[in-house]
């Protein structure tokens, strides 16, 4: 394997000159740079990226911390971020936190040691003062953290109202909501949208909240327990994974979807088209959100001005078999 000294010898220059060419740091005339790059090509020289990162305090890598990679929502976000970053020759280091704050902090320490050029967060468990200490560009995706950090989110509040209103329009009057983690901003917004829409529909006294924590198994068990104690004819799940859990619970209890209970989820992941019946959902522009966050981070890394700090993207109601009853949609 060729070394930087081999390149210098082949090009007839000093090691320092080769270093300046590699790091684009300091003046090297055009003819000399051409000789150095030709020597690198002839020797198939590959720079030591670790050493370069230590020298330049930069690495052409970014960190992406996701809350739960087993949730199909996050892989689509990851794919979008990776696609955009690859265009700019950046590598993405993926960190899965499992919704654990301590694990997220450990990942941040690792990313700092690797001199990442920026971080995209899909979590809101850090205090703003903690994030400020990282001293790298930050973009928050899906879960807003603090107004000072750029963010890309969907309109969770309006999406929740849309889902609740749709259940009402297909005849549901005893509508339950399966809530996500109570510390997660988007779960709070979806819960708030459900509450406000139920009040607007004159059903404020019929609210029923079931804790599902964005987990399929937990949602399934919680729905089965709720069905034993309450009359329910509609379920708005705070994400699609919990909607699948609700579907399994309803069917296991011998009830029919949508005839006995209509179900709608939230996110728009492909899994909703693979169930029987297929699940209605409020679809987020998942790929667009990830790609936008990546482009914002690139702008920050390159020191370019941002047109605006915060983006809230619209959502869309997708009606499928789980809420299509008696010809109503």
C-alpha positions in Angstrom: 0.0 0.0 0.0 1.5 3.3 -1.1 2.2 6.0 1.5 2.3 9.7 1.4 6.1 9.6 1.2 5.8 7.4 -1.9 3.6 9.9 -3.5 6.0 12.8 -2.7 8.9 10.8 -4.1 7.1 10.0 -7.3 5.9 13.6 -7.8 9.3 15.1 -6.8 7.9 17.2 -4.1 7.9 17.3 -0.3 5.5 15.4 2.0 4.2 18.8 3.1 3.2 19.7 -0.4 1.3 16.4 -0.9 -0.4 17.1 2.4 -1.5 20.6 1.2 -2.9 19.1 -1.9 -4.8 16.5 0.0 -6.3 18.9 2.5 -6.7 21.9 0.2 -4.8 23.9 2.7 -2.2 26.4 1.6 -0.9 27.4 -1.8 0.3 24.8 -4.4 0.7 25.9 -8.0 -1.4 24.2 -10.6 1.4 22.3 -12.3 2.7 20.9 -9.0 -0.9 19.9 -7.9 -1.3 18.1 -11.2 1.9 16.1 -10.7 0.9 15.1 -7.2 -2.6 13.9 -8.2 -1.1 12.0 -11.1 1.4 10.3 -8.7 -1.5 9.4 -6.4 -3.4 7.9 -9.3 -0.4 5.9 -10.6 0.3 4.5 -7.1 -3.4 4.0 -6.3 -2.8 6.0 -3.1 -5.7 6.2 -0.7 -5.5 8.9 2.0 -5.8 7.7 5.6 -9.2 9.1 6.4 -8.8 8.7 10.1 -5.6 10.7 10.1 -7.2 13.4 8.0 -10.1 13.6 10.4 -7.8 14.1 13.3 -5.9 16.8 11.4 -8.8 18.7 9.9 -11.3 18.0 12.8 -13.7 16.9 10.0 -14.6 13.5 8.6 -17.2 13.8 5.8 -19.5 11.8 8.1 -22.8 12.8 9.8 -24.6 11.1 12.7 -28.2 10.1 12.5 -29.9 9.1 15.8 -33.2 7.2 15.4 -35.6 6.3 18.2 -36.5 2.7 17.1 -35.2 1.1 14.0 -37.7 -1.8 14.3 -40.5 0.7 13.5 -40.8 0.7 9.7 -41.3 4.5 9.8 -37.6 5.1 10.6 -35.9 3.0 7.9 -37.6 5.2 5.3 -36.3 8.3 7.0 -32.9 6.8 7.1 -33.0 5.9 3.4 -33.9 9.5 2.5 -31.1 11.0 4.6 -28.6 8.5 3.2 -29.6 9.2 -0.4 -29.1 12.9 -0.1 -25.8 12.6 1.9 -24.4 10.3 -0.7 -24.9 12.9 -3.3 -22.5 15.2 -1.3 -20.1 12.3 -0.6 -21.0 12.1 3.1 -21.2 8.9 5.0 -24.1 8.4 7.5 -23.4 6.8 10.9 -26.7 5.3 12.1 -27.4 5.1 15.8 -30.5 3.3 17.2 -31.4 4.6 20.7 -34.4 2.4 21.5 -36.0 5.5 23.1 -33.4 5.4 25.9 -31.9 8.7 26.9 -28.7 7.2 28.3 -28.1 5.3 25.1 -28.5 8.5 23.1 -25.9 10.3 25.2 -23.5 7.4 24.7 -23.9 7.7 21.0 -23.3 11.4 21.0 -20.0 10.9 22.8 -19.0 8.3 20.1 -20.0 10.7 17.3 -18.0 13.5 18.9 -14.9 11.3 19.0 -15.3 10.5 15.3 -15.5 14.3 14.5 -18.8 14.0 12.6 -19.6 17.1 10.7 -23.2 17.3 11.9 -26.0 15.3 13.5 -29.7 14.7 12.6 -31.8 13.8 15.7 -35.2 12.1 15.6 -35.5 12.3 19.4 -36.4 15.1 21.8 -34.9 13.8 25.0 -31.9 16.1 25.2 -32.0 19.4 27.0 -31.1 22.4 24.7 -28.0 23.2 26.8 -26.7 19.7 26.3 -27.1 20.0 22.5 -25.4 23.4 22.5 -22.2 21.8 24.0 -21.8 19.4 21.0 -20.5 22.3 18.8 -21.7 20.8 15.5 -24.6 21.6 13.2 -27.8 20.0 14.4 -31.1 19.3 12.5 -34.1 17.9 14.3 -36.3 15.5 12.3 -39.8 14.3 13.2 -39.7 15.5 16.8 -38.9 19.2 17.4 -36.5 19.9 20.2 -36.0 23.7 20.6 -36.8 26.7 18.5 -33.1 27.5 18.0 -32.5 24.2 16.1 -33.7 23.7 12.5 -36.5 21.2 12.3 -38.6 19.2 9.8 -41.8 17.8 11.1 -45.3 16.8 9.8 -48.5 18.5 10.9 -49.2 16.0 13.7 -52.0 18.0 15.3 -54.0 18.5 12.2 -53.4 14.9 11.1 -54.9 13.7 14.4 -58.0 15.8 13.9 -58.3 14.5 10.4 -58.2 10.9 11.6 -60.7 11.5 14.4 -63.1 13.3 12.1 -62.9 10.6 9.5 -63.9 8.0 12.1 -66.9 10.2 13.1 -67.9 10.6 9.4 -68.1 6.8 8.9 -70.4 6.5 11.9 -68.2 6.1 14.9 -69.3 7.7 18.2 -67.2 5.9 20.8 -63.8 6.7 19.5 -60.7 5.6 21.5 -57.2 6.9 21.0 -54.0 4.8 21.4 -51.4 7.2 22.6 -47.7 7.1 22.0 -45.0 7.8 24.6 -46.1 10.7 26.8 -42.7 12.4 26.6 -42.6 12.4 22.7 -43.7 15.7 21.1 -45.4 14.2 18.1 -47.4 11.8 20.3 -48.5 14.7 22.5 -49.6 16.7 19.4 -51.6 13.7 18.1 -53.2 13.2 21.4 -54.1 17.0 21.6 -55.6 16.8 18.1 -57.7 13.9 19.1 -58.9 15.7 22.2 -59.8 18.9 20.4 -61.6 17.2 17.6 -63.6 15.0 20.0 -64.7 18.2 21.8 -65.5 19.9 18.4 -67.7 16.9 17.5 -69.6 17.0 20.7 -68.0 13.8 22.0 -65.7 15.4 24.6 -67.3 13.3 27.4 -66.7 10.0 25.4 -62.9 10.2 25.2 -61.0 7.1 25.9 -57.2 7.1 25.9 -55.2 3.8 25.7 -51.5 3.7 26.3 -49.6 2.0 23.5 -46.1 3.6 23.7 -45.7 3.2 19.9 -45.3 -0.5 20.4 -47.4 -3.2 18.6 -47.5 -5.8 21.4 -48.2 -3.2 24.1 -51.0 -1.6 22.0 -52.5 -5.0 21.3 -52.7 -5.9 25.0 -54.0 -2.5 26.0 -56.8 -2.6 23.4 -57.8 -6.1 24.5 -58.0 -4.9 28.1 -60.0 -1.8 27.0 -62.5 -3.8 25.0 -63.3 -5.9 28.1 -64.4 -2.7 29.9 -65.6 -0.3 27.3 -67.8 0.0 24.3 -65.7 1.1 21.4 -66.6 1.5 17.7 -63.6 3.4 16.4 -59.9 3.5 17.2 -57.4 6.2 16.2 -53.9 4.8 16.8 -51.1 7.3 17.2 -48.9 5.3 14.8 -49.4 2.5 12.2 -47.5 0.0 14.3 -50.0 0.4 17.1 -52.9 0.3 14.6 -51.7 -3.2 13.6 -51.7 -4.2 17.2 -55.2 -2.8 17.6 -56.3 -4.8 14.5 -54.9 -8.0 16.0 -56.6 -7.3 19.3 -60.0 -6.6 17.8 -59.9 -9.7 15.6 -58.7 -11.9 18.5 -61.7 -10.7 20.5 -64.0 -12.0 17.7 -65.0 -8.6 16.4 -64.9 -7.5 12.8 -63.1 -4.6 11.2 -64.6 -2.3 10.1 -68.1 -3.5 10.8 -67.8 -3.6 14.6 -64.8 -1.3 15.1 -63.2 1.0 12.5 -59.4 1.5 12.9 -57.1 4.2 11.5 -53.4 4.6 12.1 -50.8 7.3 11.5 -47.6 7.5 9.4 -48.4 5.8 6.1 -45.9 3.0 6.3 -46.1 0.1 3.7 -47.2 -2.3 6.5 -50.7 -0.8 6.4 -51.2 -2.3 3.0 -50.2 -5.8 4.0 -52.8 -6.4 6.7 -56.3 -7.9 6.3 -58.2 -5.7 6.1 -55.8 -3.0 4.8 -55.5 -0.2 7.3 -56.6 3.4 6.8 -53.9 5.9 7.9 -52.8 9.5 8.0 -49.8 9.5 5.7 -46.7 11.6 6.4 -44.3 12.6 3.6 -41.7 10.4 5.2 -39.1 10.4 2.5 -39.5 14.1 1.8 -39.0 14.9 5.5 -35.7 12.9 5.7 -34.4 14.4 2.4 -35.2 17.9 3.5 -33.5 17.5 6.9 -30.4 16.2 5.1 -30.3 19.2 2.7 -30.6 21.6 5.6 -27.7 19.9 7.5 -25.5 20.1 4.4 -26.3 23.9 4.2 -25.3 24.3 7.8 -22.1 22.3 7.4 -21.2 24.5 4.3 -22.0 27.7 6.2 -24.8 28.6 3.8 -27.8 30.7 5.1 -31.0 28.9 5.7 -34.2 30.2 4.1 -36.1 29.4 7.3 -35.5 27.3 10.5 -38.7 25.3 10.8 -40.7 23.3 8.3 -44.0 21.7 9.0 -45.2 19.5 6.1 -48.8 18.6 5.4 -50.3 15.1 5.9 -52.8 13.2 3.9 -55.8 11.0 4.8 -55.5 7.5 3.1 -58.8 5.6 3.3 -58.6 1.8 3.1 -60.7 -1.1 4.1 -60.4 -0.7 7.9 -62.7 2.4 7.9 -64.8 1.7 4.7 -68.1 0.6 6.0 -71.6 0.5 4.4 -70.3 2.4 1.4 -69.1 5.4 3.5 -65.6 6.8 3.0 
